[in-house]
Amino acid sequence: MILVGIDIGKKQHIFSIIDKQTGEILSNPSVFHNNQEGFLLLIGKLSCYAKSELLIGMEDTGHYHFALLKYLLDRHYTVALINPTTTDLTRKLQGGITKNDTLDSLTICDVIGSNQRKKPYRITKVNRFDLYEQKQLTRHHHNLKEELNTYKNRLQKCIDIVFPELNSLFRSKYGIVYMNV
């Protein structure tokens, strides 16, 4: 198996390629940009290996990895998403104290190459990016509802101070007439 570790950044990423059986570094850490040109550079480096023998690992970092993840999944690569805390703990266990993007790409290879029974990552083989988008929309909806409740509570506080009997005049709060008053 060939392991590809990608350290995710906002504008650029760093990848390393390692042979799992021998531990040999097949490609030293290299930088590529978070754009079409950079993705093509990465695919060019991966093209000499069969997709079935590749396992690509990257940290699940907010939204910075989305474009690359979607690009790789659209081309049917197998991608392992890793919690950044796992990478951080692995680096510290290996004696590294400070974060180093170049070495982190190798650490990600170590994480996905782990022989542990319970894997410290989750595999994504097919394009399930729509689930990410749905998750983001659900979170956004939840946040908007919480924000609306905050504003309603503030409004109610002001009403209770200025016109405490207003609520007794209406059957339901925050209806059209209530809000117009």
KENU-300468 format. One record per residue: residue in three letters; x, y, z of N, C-alpha, C, CB in turn. Coordinates in nm, 4 decimals, always signed. Atoms other than C-alpha are relative to their C-alpha. Glycine has a CB too. Layout:
N
   residuo       n.xx       n.yy       n.zz      ca.xx      ca.yy      ca.zz       c.xx       c.yy       c.zz      cb.xx      cb.yy      cb.zz
       ALA          X          Y          Z          X          Y          Z          X          Y          Z          X          Y          Z
...
//
This chain:
181
   residuo       n.xx       n.yy       n.zz      ca.xx      ca.yy      ca.zz       c.xx       c.yy       c.zz      cb.xx      cb.yy      cb.zz
       MET    +0.0843    -0.1173    +0.0000    +0.0000    +0.0000    +0.0000    +0.0892    +0.1241    +0.0000    -0.0961    -0.0005    +0.1219
       ILE    -0.0697    -0.1280    +0.0087    +0.1155    +0.3522    -0.0833    -0.0812    +0.1023    +0.0804    +0.0183    +0.0459    -0.1505
       LEU    +0.0655    -0.0972    -0.0865    +0.0345    +0.6170    +0.1783    +0.0360    +0.1413    -0.0446    +0.0399    -0.0222    +0.1474
       VAL    -0.0207    -0.1401    +0.0362    -0.0101    +0.9826    +0.0876    -0.0531    +0.0837    +0.1161    -0.0719    +0.0372    -0.1368
       GLY    +0.0405    -0.0883    -0.1092    -0.0166    +1.2293    +0.3764    -0.0037    +0.1427    -0.0491    +0.0950    -0.0131    +0.1204
       ILE    +0.0145    -0.1395    +0.0447    -0.1476    +1.5780    +0.3061    -0.0301    +0.0868    +0.1218    -0.1136    +0.0140    -0.1082
       ASP    +0.0245    -0.0977    -0.1053    -0.1129    +1.8579    +0.5580    -0.0746    +0.1167    -0.0647    +0.1351    +0.0474    +0.0691
       ILE    +0.0896    -0.0987    +0.0602    -0.3945    +2.1012    +0.4845    +0.0317    +0.1395    +0.0523    -0.1469    -0.0356    +0.0286
       GLY    -0.0167    -0.1410    -0.0340    -0.3434    +2.4763    +0.4785    -0.1059    +0.0813    -0.0713    +0.1414    +0.0501    -0.0370
       LYS    +0.1011    -0.0847    +0.0620    -0.5580    +2.7698    +0.3760    +0.0291    +0.0220    -0.1484    -0.0078    +0.1343    +0.0724
       LYS    -0.0353    -0.0321    +0.1388    -0.3689    +2.8616    +0.0568    +0.0802    -0.1095    -0.0686    +0.0782    +0.1281    -0.0043
       GLN    -0.0798    +0.1070    +0.0589    -0.1392    +2.5642    +0.0084    +0.0033    -0.1197    +0.0932    +0.1429    +0.0484    -0.0303
       HIS    -0.0076    +0.1250    -0.0737    -0.1029    +2.2044    +0.1164    +0.1384    -0.0609    -0.0213    -0.1123    -0.0984    -0.0447
       ILE    -0.1275    +0.0715    +0.0134    +0.1990    +1.9781    +0.1686    -0.0305    -0.1493    -0.0008    +0.1001    +0.0371    +0.1165
       PHE    +0.0226    +0.1440    +0.0055    +0.2041    +1.6130    +0.0647    +0.1316    -0.0765    +0.0043    -0.0779    -0.0368    -0.1261
       SER    -0.1115    +0.0954    -0.0008    +0.4384    +1.3198    +0.1216    -0.0557    -0.1342    -0.0440    +0.0682    -0.0100    +0.1424
       ILE    +0.0412    +0.1333    +0.0429    +0.4278    +0.9705    -0.0251    +0.0961    -0.1014    +0.0605    -0.0030    -0.0113    -0.1562
       ILE    -0.0797    +0.1020    -0.0679    +0.5471    +0.6640    +0.1669    -0.0502    -0.1386    -0.0401    -0.0063    +0.0182    +0.1544
       ASP    +0.0352    +0.1408    +0.0202    +0.5541    +0.2900    +0.0915    -0.0231    -0.0612    +0.1381    +0.1130    -0.0779    -0.0798
       LYS    +0.0344    +0.0509    -0.1333    +0.3758    +0.1299    +0.3872    +0.0842    -0.1210    +0.0391    -0.1475    -0.0368    +0.0054
       GLN    -0.0734    +0.1230    -0.0323    +0.5589    -0.2050    +0.3644    +0.1444    +0.0273    +0.0398    -0.0027    -0.0947    -0.1184
       THR    -0.1429    -0.0231    -0.0244    +0.9133    -0.0688    +0.3541    +0.0270    +0.1235    +0.0859    +0.0726    +0.0141    -0.1317
       GLY    -0.0209    -0.1245    -0.0728    +0.8647    +0.2702    +0.5207    +0.0809    +0.1012    -0.0794    +0.0687    -0.0280    +0.1307
       GLU    -0.0807    -0.0880    +0.0852    +1.0576    +0.4249    +0.2308    -0.0813    +0.1227    -0.0416    +0.0502    -0.0762    -0.1252
       ILE    +0.0637    -0.1232    +0.0459    +0.9774    +0.7867    +0.1519    +0.0149    +0.0058    -0.1513    +0.0627    +0.1271    +0.0687
       LEU    -0.0010    +0.0000    +0.1468    +0.8821    +0.7812    -0.2163    -0.0007    +0.1424    -0.0559    -0.1209    -0.0778    -0.0539
       SER    -0.0004    -0.1401    +0.0404    +0.8254    +1.1564    -0.2363    +0.0137    +0.0845    +0.1262    -0.1301    +0.0374    -0.0802
       ASN    -0.0210    -0.0887    -0.1141    +0.9683    +1.4050    +0.0099    -0.1116    +0.1030    +0.0064    +0.1375    +0.0697    -0.0091
       PRO    +0.1061    -0.1002    -0.0122    +0.7275    +1.6665    +0.1464    +0.0122    +0.1080    -0.1069    +0.0032    +0.0638    +0.1385
       SER    +0.0049    -0.0970    +0.1093    +0.6230    +1.8946    -0.1400    -0.1243    +0.0864    +0.0150    +0.0009    -0.0712    -0.1381
       VAL    +0.1098    -0.0960    -0.0100    +0.4021    +2.2023    -0.1541    -0.0793    +0.0020    -0.1291    +0.0529    +0.1407    +0.0324
       PHE    +0.0848    -0.0289    +0.1156    +0.1053    +2.2449    -0.3874    -0.1102    +0.0948    +0.0448    -0.0601    -0.1313    -0.0617
       HIS    +0.0980    -0.1032    -0.0329    -0.1492    +2.5251    -0.4019    -0.1412    -0.0567    +0.0048    +0.0070    +0.1136    -0.1011
       ASN    +0.1396    +0.0401    -0.0167    -0.5143    +2.4964    -0.3042    -0.0829    +0.0557    -0.1164    -0.0564    +0.0498    +0.1371
       ASN    +0.0723    -0.0409    +0.1201    -0.6357    +2.5471    -0.6613    +0.0142    -0.1101    -0.1055    +0.0533    +0.1372    -0.0541
       GLN    +0.0008    +0.1000    +0.1078    -0.6855    +2.3563    -0.9877    +0.1417    -0.0380    -0.0425    -0.0779    +0.0530    -0.1210
       GLU    -0.1380    +0.0252    +0.0432    -0.3200    +2.3924    -1.0881    +0.0742    -0.0869    +0.1025    +0.0752    +0.1338    -0.0210
       GLY    -0.0636    +0.0782    -0.1059    -0.2011    +2.2588    -0.7527    -0.0531    -0.1422    +0.0058    -0.0202    +0.0673    +0.1340
       PHE    +0.0604    +0.1336    -0.0029    -0.4462    +1.9689    -0.7622    +0.0524    -0.0850    -0.1153    -0.1538    +0.0097    -0.0067
       LEU    -0.0542    +0.0728    +0.1150    -0.3212    +1.8733    -1.1086    +0.1434    -0.0441    +0.0267    -0.0060    +0.0871    -0.1265
       LEU    -0.1362    +0.0373    -0.0360    +0.0362    +1.8743    -0.9756    -0.0023    -0.1244    +0.0892    +0.0719    +0.1173    +0.0715
       LEU    +0.0132    +0.1156    -0.0886    -0.0693    +1.6320    -0.6987    -0.0407    -0.1246    -0.0782    -0.1025    +0.0288    +0.1104
       ILE    +0.0474    +0.1146    +0.0793    -0.2569    +1.4057    -0.9421    +0.1127    -0.0515    -0.0886    -0.1232    +0.0394    -0.0865
       GLY    -0.1149    +0.0414    +0.0809    +0.0511    +1.4037    -1.1654    +0.0969    -0.0864    +0.0799    +0.0729    +0.1223    -0.0547
       LYS    -0.0895    +0.0794    -0.0862    +0.2604    +1.2733    -0.8728    -0.0615    -0.1351    +0.0354    +0.0327    +0.0773    +0.1286
       LEU    +0.0681    +0.1247    -0.0384    -0.0021    +1.0098    -0.7884    -0.0265    -0.0926    -0.1192    -0.1315    +0.0324    +0.0687
       SER    +0.0390    +0.0761    +0.1190    -0.0571    +0.8938    -1.1464    +0.0872    -0.1229    -0.0258    +0.0046    +0.0896    -0.1202
       CYS    -0.0853    +0.1173    +0.0230    +0.2346    +0.6482    -1.1377    -0.0371    -0.1176    +0.0921    +0.1472    +0.0378    +0.0210
       TYR    +0.0476    +0.1072    -0.0887    +0.0491    +0.4419    -0.8723    -0.1451    -0.0325    -0.0352    +0.0127    +0.0415    +0.1510
       ALA    +0.1393    +0.0393    +0.0222    -0.2728    +0.2444    -0.9121    -0.0857    +0.0585    +0.1121    -0.0145    -0.1561    -0.0059
       LYS    +0.0887    -0.0586    -0.1003    -0.5648    +0.4111    -0.7342    -0.0337    -0.1004    +0.1099    -0.1285    +0.0502    -0.0659
       SER    +0.0362    +0.1033    -0.0974    -0.6423    +0.0800    -0.5626    +0.1084    -0.0217    +0.1058    -0.0278    -0.1309    -0.0716
       GLU    -0.1069    +0.0187    -0.0985    -0.3029    +0.0790    -0.3876    +0.0305    +0.1277    +0.0783    +0.1261    -0.0483    -0.0691
       LEU    -0.0214    -0.1278    -0.0681    -0.3244    +0.4428    -0.2696    -0.0989    +0.0202    +0.1143    -0.0115    +0.1151    -0.0992
       LEU    +0.0846    -0.0486    -0.1078    -0.4594    +0.5641    +0.0627    +0.0486    +0.1411    +0.0310    +0.0056    -0.0944    +0.1279
       ILE    -0.0341    -0.1402    -0.0193    -0.4649    +0.9419    +0.0905    -0.0582    +0.0453    +0.1328    -0.0526    +0.0880    -0.1173
       GLY    +0.0457    -0.0488    -0.1292    -0.4851    +1.0909    +0.4390    +0.0132    +0.1497    +0.0095    +0.0770    -0.0657    +0.1119
       MET    -0.0035    -0.1445    -0.0241    -0.5686    +1.4461    +0.5327    -0.0802    +0.0314    +0.1245    -0.0552    +0.0790    -0.1217
       GLU    +0.0728    -0.0413    -0.1187    -0.6868    +1.6311    +0.8376    -0.1355    +0.0587    -0.0390    +0.0820    +0.1021    +0.0808
       ASP    +0.1353    -0.0528    +0.0177    -1.0559    +1.7160    +0.8649    -0.0026    +0.1382    +0.0653    -0.1097    -0.0965    +0.0627
       THR    -0.0251    -0.1331    -0.0556    -0.9848    +2.0865    +0.9101    -0.1049    +0.1008    -0.0436    +0.1374    +0.0487    -0.0407
       GLY    +0.1016    -0.0997    +0.0328    -1.2969    +2.2976    +0.9081    -0.0449    -0.0119    -0.1437    +0.0523    +0.1394    +0.0259
       HIS    +0.0414    +0.0023    +0.1399    -1.3550    +2.3836    +0.5444    +0.1175    +0.0069    -0.0971    -0.0939    +0.1141    -0.0270
       TYR    -0.1152    -0.0157    +0.0889    -1.0006    +2.4211    +0.4072    +0.0280    -0.1234    -0.0845    +0.1219    +0.0335    +0.0806
       HIS    -0.0275    +0.1229    +0.0747    -0.9864    +2.0596    +0.2925    -0.1104    -0.0350    -0.0997    +0.0190    -0.1150    +0.0961
       PHE    +0.1154    +0.0370    +0.0823    -1.3253    +2.0583    +0.1134    +0.0299    -0.0040    -0.1496    -0.1121    +0.0961    +0.0251
       ALA    -0.0250    -0.0054    +0.1450    -1.2063    +2.1632    -0.2346    +0.0864    -0.1177    -0.0445    +0.0682    +0.1331    -0.0384
       LEU    -0.0883    +0.1110    +0.0350    -0.9256    +1.9060    -0.2388    -0.0717    -0.1337    +0.0167    +0.1269    +0.0031    +0.0863
       LEU    +0.0739    +0.1244    -0.0241    -1.1449    +1.6331    -0.0901    -0.0973    -0.0268    -0.1138    -0.0757    +0.0065    +0.1343
       LYS    +0.0966    +0.0163    +0.1098    -1.4156    +1.6896    -0.3509    +0.0724    -0.0367    -0.1296    -0.0829    +0.1298    -0.0199
       TYR    -0.0779    +0.0266    +0.1210    -1.1546    +1.6921    -0.6278    +0.0479    -0.1457    -0.0034    +0.1206    +0.0958    -0.0081
       LEU    -0.0505    +0.1380    -0.0061    -1.0020    +1.3609    -0.5138    -0.1128    -0.1024    -0.0076    +0.0799    -0.0211    +0.1283
       LEU    +0.1126    +0.0939    +0.0024    -1.3382    +1.1912    -0.4558    -0.0639    -0.0068    -0.1384    -0.1050    +0.0404    +0.1040
       ASP    +0.0532    -0.0001    +0.1368    -1.4606    +1.2977    -0.8006    +0.0842    -0.0869    -0.0925    -0.0063    +0.1428    -0.0545
       ARG    -0.0910    +0.0827    +0.0797    -1.1579    +1.1088    -0.9391    +0.0178    -0.1389    +0.0604    +0.1357    +0.0684    -0.0129
       HIS    +0.0099    +0.1358    -0.0587    -1.2376    +0.7996    -0.7258    +0.1237    -0.0438    +0.0785    -0.0253    -0.1003    -0.1096
       TYR    -0.1076    +0.0360    -0.0914    -0.9425    +0.8131    -0.4863    -0.0598    -0.0343    +0.1358    +0.1036    +0.1150    +0.0125
       THR    +0.0417    +0.0325    -0.1354    -0.9740    +0.6641    -0.1389    +0.0671    +0.0981    +0.0944    +0.0353    -0.1474    +0.0369
       VAL    -0.0512    -0.1041    -0.0883    -0.9371    +0.9354    +0.1238    -0.0353    -0.0334    +0.1446    -0.0566    +0.1385    -0.0395
       ALA    +0.0199    +0.0194    -0.1432    -0.8934    +0.8960    +0.4997    +0.0013    +0.1369    +0.0667    +0.1097    -0.0940    +0.0610
       LEU    +0.0071    -0.1263    -0.0719    -1.0071    +1.1916    +0.7078    +0.0397    -0.0226    +0.1454    -0.1419    +0.0614    -0.0095
       ILE    -0.0577    +0.0153    -0.1329    -0.8214    +1.2395    +1.0350    -0.0341    +0.1227    +0.0848    +0.1539    -0.0202    -0.0086
       ASN    +0.0207    -0.1097    -0.0932    -0.9109    +1.4479    +1.3368    +0.1366    +0.0653    +0.0252    -0.0662    -0.0502    +0.1345
       PRO    -0.1293    -0.0669    -0.0204    -0.6345    +1.7136    +1.3702    +0.0622    -0.0283    +0.1376    -0.0173    +0.1495    -0.0172
       THR    -0.0514    +0.0336    -0.1330    -0.6038    +1.6245    +1.7398    +0.0815    -0.1288    -0.0048    -0.1155    -0.0140    +0.1009
       THR    -0.0721    +0.1262    +0.0157    -0.4920    +1.2744    +1.6368    +0.1400    +0.0247    -0.0554    -0.0779    -0.0956    -0.0924
       THR    -0.1301    -0.0340    +0.0572    -0.2128    +1.4181    +1.4237    +0.0881    +0.0674    +0.1052    -0.0172    +0.0920    -0.1230
       ASP    -0.0742    -0.0721    -0.1033    -0.1097    +1.6495    +1.7069    +0.0529    -0.0964    +0.1066    -0.0894    +0.1074    +0.0650
       LEU    -0.0428    +0.0973    -0.1020    -0.0992    +1.3648    +1.9616    +0.1079    -0.0935    -0.0543    -0.1204    -0.0823    +0.0494
       THR    -0.0993    +0.0885    +0.0615    +0.0933    +1.1382    +1.7222    +0.1344    +0.0705    -0.0099    -0.0467    -0.0461    -0.1396
       ARG    -0.1240    -0.0772    +0.0105    +0.3498    +1.4133    +1.6594    +0.0678    +0.0097    +0.1370    -0.0284    +0.1417    -0.0565
       LYS    -0.0556    -0.0129    -0.1348    +0.3951    +1.4631    +2.0346    +0.0545    -0.1336    +0.0505    -0.1067    +0.0532    +0.0966
       LEU    -0.0488    +0.1325    -0.0397    +0.4293    +1.0875    +2.0921    +0.1317    -0.0341    -0.0687    -0.1045    -0.1069    -0.0323
       GLN    -0.1236    +0.0255    +0.0752    +0.7040    +1.0813    +1.8274    +0.1121    +0.0948    +0.0412    -0.0259    +0.0130    -0.1500
       GLY    -0.1041    -0.0889    -0.0504    +0.8936    +1.3508    +2.0175    -0.0027    +0.1395    -0.0576    +0.1312    -0.0589    -0.0262
       GLY    +0.0104    -0.1347    +0.0561    +0.7914    +1.6510    +1.8089    -0.0829    +0.0879    +0.0911    -0.0614    -0.0037    -0.1408
       ILE    +0.0721    -0.0894    -0.0909    +0.6819    +1.9468    +2.0134    -0.0711    +0.1101    -0.0783    +0.0967    +0.0618    +0.1032
       THR    +0.0603    -0.1097    +0.0748    +0.6214    +2.2283    +1.7665    -0.0600    -0.0509    -0.1303    +0.1036    +0.1094    -0.0283
       LYS    +0.0666    +0.0368    +0.1250    +0.3894    +2.2107    +1.4673    +0.0915    +0.0346    -0.1168    -0.1376    +0.0722    -0.0142
       ASN    -0.0836    -0.0185    +0.1170    +0.5778    +2.1692    +1.1411    -0.0742    -0.0627    -0.1168    +0.1430    -0.0632    +0.0193
       ASP    +0.0836    +0.0489    +0.1093    +0.3673    +2.1407    +0.8234    +0.0689    -0.1071    -0.0833    -0.0404    +0.1146    -0.0889
       THR    -0.0740    +0.0968    +0.0811    +0.6386    +1.9538    +0.6335    +0.0026    -0.1361    +0.0682    +0.1435    +0.0493    -0.0256
       LEU    -0.0041    +0.1269    -0.0733    +0.6798    +1.6895    +0.9038    -0.1397    -0.0545    +0.0277    +0.0752    +0.0177    +0.1312
       ASP    +0.1370    +0.0469    -0.0242    +0.3043    +1.6777    +0.9661    -0.0521    -0.0854    -0.1149    -0.0932    +0.1189    +0.0220
       SER    +0.0446    +0.0847    +0.1119    +0.2510    +1.5353    +0.6170    +0.0520    -0.1427    +0.0179    +0.0485    +0.0584    -0.1359
       LEU    -0.0542    +0.1335    -0.0299    +0.4771    +1.2451    +0.7207    -0.0720    -0.0626    +0.1195    +0.1517    +0.0082    +0.0282
       THR    +0.0737    +0.0491    -0.1170    +0.2977    +1.2151    +1.0553    -0.1368    -0.0524    -0.0423    -0.0159    +0.1120    +0.1060
       ILE    +0.1304    +0.0458    +0.0507    -0.0335    +1.1842    +0.8669    +0.0164    -0.1365    -0.0657    -0.0601    +0.1026    -0.1012
       CYS    -0.0280    +0.1325    +0.0571    +0.1210    +0.8941    +0.6730    +0.0104    -0.1040    +0.1108    +0.1305    +0.0026    -0.0834
       ASP    -0.0117    +0.0917    -0.1138    +0.2087    +0.7345    +1.0079    -0.1370    -0.0349    +0.0577    +0.0885    +0.0615    +0.1091
       VAL    +0.1332    +0.0225    -0.0562    -0.1482    +0.7765    +1.1312    -0.0808    -0.0950    -0.0887    -0.0748    +0.1340    +0.0167
       ILE    +0.0809    +0.0862    +0.0874    -0.3106    +0.6191    +0.8238    +0.0656    -0.1357    -0.0233    -0.0239    +0.0687    -0.1340
       GLY    -0.0702    +0.1272    +0.0129    -0.0457    +0.3465    +0.8163    -0.0077    -0.0841    +0.1262    +0.1439    +0.0244    -0.0355
       SER    +0.0111    +0.0674    -0.1291    -0.1337    +0.2443    +1.1710    -0.0639    -0.1382    -0.0151    -0.0817    +0.0854    +0.0977
       ASN    +0.0553    +0.1356    +0.0022    -0.2013    -0.1249    +1.2288    -0.0963    -0.0232    +0.1157    +0.1125    -0.1029    +0.0048
       GLN    +0.0932    +0.0142    -0.1112    -0.4328    -0.0553    +1.5217    -0.1318    -0.0571    -0.0487    -0.0226    +0.1348    +0.0694
       ARG    +0.1297    +0.0591    +0.0338    -0.7583    -0.2486    +1.5277    -0.1040    +0.1102    -0.0192    -0.0459    -0.0991    +0.1102
       LYS    +0.0928    -0.1130    +0.0131    -0.9582    +0.0711    +1.5854    +0.0757    +0.1127    -0.0685    -0.0572    +0.0461    +0.1403
       LYS    -0.0727    -0.0969    +0.0817    -0.8442    +0.3075    +1.3126    -0.0266    +0.1435    +0.0469    -0.0393    -0.0154    -0.1476
       PRO    +0.0153    -0.1396    -0.0448    -0.7815    +0.6743    +1.4091    -0.0423    +0.0938    -0.1133    +0.1309    +0.0497    +0.0607
       TYR    +0.0451    -0.0795    +0.1132    -0.9441    +0.7965    +1.0857    -0.1251    -0.0644    -0.0573    +0.1109    +0.0125    -0.1083
       ARG    +0.1154    +0.0592    +0.0682    -1.2502    +0.7431    +0.8681    +0.0226    +0.0075    -0.1508    -0.1328    +0.0728    +0.0401
       ILE    -0.0227    +0.0120    +0.1442    -1.2336    +0.6284    +0.5075    -0.1183    +0.0579    -0.0772    +0.0228    -0.1477    -0.0395
       THR    +0.1010    -0.0534    +0.0903    -1.4216    +0.8134    +0.2338    +0.0374    -0.0470    -0.1393    -0.0095    +0.1574    +0.0080
       LYS    -0.0326    +0.0528    +0.1324    -1.4288    +0.6202    -0.0934    -0.0831    +0.0635    -0.1100    -0.0195    -0.1492    -0.0022
       VAL    +0.0876    -0.0550    +0.1035    -1.7259    +0.7638    -0.2791    -0.0287    +0.1451    +0.0316    -0.1318    -0.0808    -0.0110
       ASN    +0.0254    -0.1417    -0.0177    -1.8248    +1.1211    -0.3298    -0.1251    +0.0206    +0.0838    -0.0139    +0.0697    -0.1356
       ARG    +0.1103    -0.0262    -0.0919    -2.0414    +1.1949    -0.0281    +0.0058    +0.1456    +0.0451    +0.0054    -0.0959    +0.1222
       PHE    -0.0180    -0.1393    -0.0356    -1.9689    +1.5641    -0.0353    -0.1327    +0.0673    +0.0308    +0.0709    +0.0736    -0.1111
       ASP    +0.1312    -0.0577    -0.0277    -2.3411    +1.6396    -0.0388    -0.0351    -0.0125    +0.1478    -0.1072    -0.0678    -0.0855
       LEU    +0.0241    +0.0149    -0.1433    -2.3495    +1.5084    +0.3195    +0.0694    +0.1109    +0.0783    +0.0482    -0.1374    +0.0486
       TYR    -0.0695    -0.1109    -0.0642    -2.0918    +1.7697    +0.4183    -0.0814    +0.1281    -0.0159    +0.1418    +0.0177    -0.0594
       GLU    +0.0782    -0.1202    +0.0245    -2.3012    +2.0398    +0.2569    -0.1269    -0.0003    +0.0838    -0.0344    +0.0120    -0.1483
       GLN    +0.1206    +0.0105    -0.0816    -2.6148    +1.9132    +0.4332    +0.0327    +0.0247    +0.1471    -0.0656    -0.1383    -0.0178
       LYS    -0.0413    -0.0207    -0.1383    -2.4278    +1.9060    +0.7639    +0.0225    +0.1487    +0.0261    +0.1278    -0.0805    +0.0315
       GLN    -0.0253    -0.1432    -0.0156    -2.3144    +2.2662    +0.7106    -0.1307    +0.0787    +0.0020    +0.0905    +0.0510    -0.1130
       LEU    +0.1289    -0.0691    +0.0027    -2.6682    +2.3784    +0.6214    -0.0780    -0.0244    +0.1286    -0.0823    -0.0452    -0.1208
       THR    +0.0693    +0.0317    -0.1251    -2.8100    +2.1998    +0.9264    +0.0584    +0.0802    +0.1153    +0.0089    -0.1505    +0.0304
       ARG    -0.0644    -0.0798    -0.1052    -2.5555    +2.3682    +1.1535    -0.0378    +0.1469    -0.0126    +0.1529    -0.0156    -0.0062
       HIS    +0.0338    -0.1406    +0.0227    -2.6274    +2.7058    +0.9958    -0.1443    +0.0265    +0.0432    +0.0200    +0.0381    -0.1494
       HIS    +0.1404    -0.0126    -0.0393    -3.0043    +2.6550    +1.0431    -0.0116    +0.0022    +0.1523    -0.0841    -0.1160    -0.0591
       HIS    +0.0019    +0.0062    -0.1459    -2.9481    +2.5606    +1.4077    +0.0523    +0.1301    +0.0608    +0.0834    -0.1190    +0.0496
       ASN    -0.0578    -0.1252    -0.0506    -2.7277    +2.8662    +1.4641    -0.0950    +0.1184    -0.0195    +0.1334    +0.0285    -0.0700
       LEU    +0.0955    -0.1079    +0.0252    -2.9879    +3.0952    +1.3054    -0.1169    -0.0064    +0.0989    -0.0523    -0.0075    -0.1447
       LYS    +0.1093    +0.0148    -0.0970    -3.2617    +2.9518    +1.5308    +0.0445    +0.0456    +0.1383    -0.0484    -0.1463    +0.0055
       GLU    -0.0504    -0.0455    -0.1294    -3.0444    +3.0107    +1.8376    +0.0123    +0.1516    +0.0040    +0.1353    -0.0643    +0.0301
       GLU    -0.0132    -0.1450    +0.0081    -2.9735    +3.3646    +1.7233    -0.1373    +0.0668    +0.0087    +0.0713    +0.0405    -0.1304
       LEU    +0.1364    -0.0520    -0.0051    -3.3474    +3.4265    +1.6696    -0.0527    -0.0037    +0.1434    -0.0925    -0.0808    -0.0935
       ASN    +0.0430    +0.0099    -0.1399    -3.4185    +3.3031    +2.0242    +0.0659    +0.1070    +0.0857    +0.0322    -0.1388    +0.0561
       THR    -0.0706    -0.1043    -0.0748    -3.1553    +3.5413    +2.1589    -0.0675    +0.1354    -0.0207    +0.1482    +0.0069    -0.0431
       TYR    +0.0651    -0.1275    +0.0290    -3.3206    +3.8367    +1.9830    -0.1399    +0.0064    +0.0600    -0.0070    +0.0226    -0.1506
       LYS    +0.1332    +0.0023    -0.0610    -3.6665    +3.7295    +2.1014    +0.0098    +0.0240    +0.1504    -0.0705    -0.1346    -0.0282
       ASN    -0.0181    -0.0198    -0.1435    -3.5400    +3.7132    +2.4595    +0.0335    +0.1459    +0.0321    +0.1106    -0.0921    +0.0525
       ARG    -0.0333    -0.1422    -0.0199    -3.3890    +4.0617    +2.4299    -0.1231    +0.0885    -0.0176    +0.1103    +0.0439    -0.0984
       LEU    +0.1230    -0.0756    +0.0247    -3.7132    +4.1940    +2.2828    -0.0951    -0.0144    +0.1177    -0.0683    -0.0473    -0.1299
       GLN    +0.0908    +0.0247    -0.1120    -3.9156    +4.0333    +2.5618    +0.0449    +0.0761    +0.1239    -0.0084    -0.1499    +0.0304
       LYS    -0.0530    -0.0752    -0.1142    -3.6901    +4.1920    +2.8228    -0.0402    +0.1466    -0.0110    +0.1542    -0.0132    +0.0079
       CYS    +0.0355    -0.1407    +0.0207    -3.7479    +4.5360    +2.6715    -0.1504    +0.0224    +0.0163    +0.0451    +0.0463    -0.1393
       ILE    +0.1454    -0.0108    -0.0125    -4.1253    +4.4784    +2.6486    -0.0401    -0.0076    +0.1465    -0.0706    -0.1109    -0.0810
       ASP    +0.0324    +0.0143    -0.1422    -4.1390    +4.3628    +3.0122    +0.0338    +0.1263    +0.0780    +0.0746    -0.1192    +0.0595
       ILE    -0.0393    -0.1226    -0.0692    -3.9644    +4.6832    +3.1181    -0.0918    +0.1162    -0.0378    +0.1458    +0.0352    -0.0325
       VAL    +0.0727    -0.1162    +0.0497    -4.1568    +4.9296    +2.9000    -0.1520    -0.0181    +0.0075    +0.0410    +0.0287    -0.1430
       PHE    +0.1443    +0.0213    +0.0130    -4.5045    +4.7722    +2.8587    -0.0329    -0.1425    +0.0457    -0.0477    +0.0240    -0.1478
       PRO    +0.0147    +0.1364    -0.0511    -4.5457    +4.4659    +3.0868    -0.1346    -0.0659    -0.0321    +0.0193    +0.0009    +0.1477
       GLU    +0.1301    +0.0617    +0.0263    -4.9177    +4.4183    +3.0095    -0.0201    -0.0406    -0.1456    -0.1092    +0.0943    +0.0402
       LEU    +0.0146    +0.0315    +0.1430    -4.8573    +4.3762    +2.6331    -0.0250    -0.1492    -0.0224    +0.1252    +0.0438    -0.0772
       ASN    +0.0142    +0.1449    +0.0224    -4.8262    +3.9963    +2.6553    -0.1395    -0.0503    +0.0333    +0.1020    -0.0761    +0.0829
       SER    +0.1345    +0.0457    -0.0379    -5.1673    +3.9633    +2.8225    -0.1043    +0.0394    -0.1034    -0.0390    +0.0567    +0.1362
       LEU    +0.0940    -0.0444    +0.1034    -5.3330    +4.1367    +2.5244    -0.0042    -0.0941    -0.1209    +0.0367    +0.1398    -0.0461
       PHE    -0.0102    +0.0879    +0.1170    -5.2314    +3.8635    +2.2766    +0.0037    -0.1466    +0.0430    +0.1258    +0.0344    -0.0828
       ARG    -0.0032    +0.1440    -0.0282    -5.2834    +3.4875    +2.2630    +0.1387    -0.0584    -0.0232    -0.1023    -0.0735    -0.0868
       SER    -0.1334    +0.0542    +0.0272    -4.9431    +3.4211    +2.1085    +0.0987    +0.1146    -0.0216    -0.0026    -0.0939    -0.1241
       LYS    -0.1057    -0.0989    +0.0184    -4.6214    +3.6122    +2.1171    +0.0573    -0.0119    -0.1402    +0.1110    -0.0176    +0.1056
       TYR    -0.0766    -0.0073    +0.1240    -4.4374    +3.7169    +1.8043    -0.0818    -0.0275    -0.1261    +0.1130    -0.0964    +0.0066
       GLY    +0.0828    +0.0070    +0.1196    -4.7347    +3.6944    +1.5685    +0.0145    +0.1309    -0.0776    -0.1492    -0.0272    +0.0365
       ILE    -0.0145    -0.1178    +0.0866    -4.7731    +3.9528    +1.2909    -0.0501    +0.1269    +0.0706    -0.0771    -0.0211    -0.1324
       VAL    +0.0559    -0.1173    -0.0667    -4.9981    +4.1901    +1.4885    +0.0863    +0.0365    +0.1201    -0.1464    -0.0258    +0.0439
       TYR    -0.0832    -0.0225    -0.1177    -4.7903    +4.1489    +1.8038    +0.1289    +0.0714    -0.0375    +0.0315    -0.1323    +0.0695
       MET    -0.1270    -0.0596    +0.0426    -4.4707    +4.2334    +1.6202    -0.0210    +0.1404    -0.0585    +0.0689    -0.0907    -0.1038
       ASN    +0.0259    -0.1332    +0.0551    -4.6322    +4.5305    +1.4418    -0.0237    +0.1019    +0.1115    -0.1213    -0.0038    -0.0947
       VAL    +0.0228    -0.0909    -0.1137    -4.7392    +4.6764    +1.7773    +0.1349    +0.0326    +0.0604    -0.0962    -0.0634    +0.1077
//
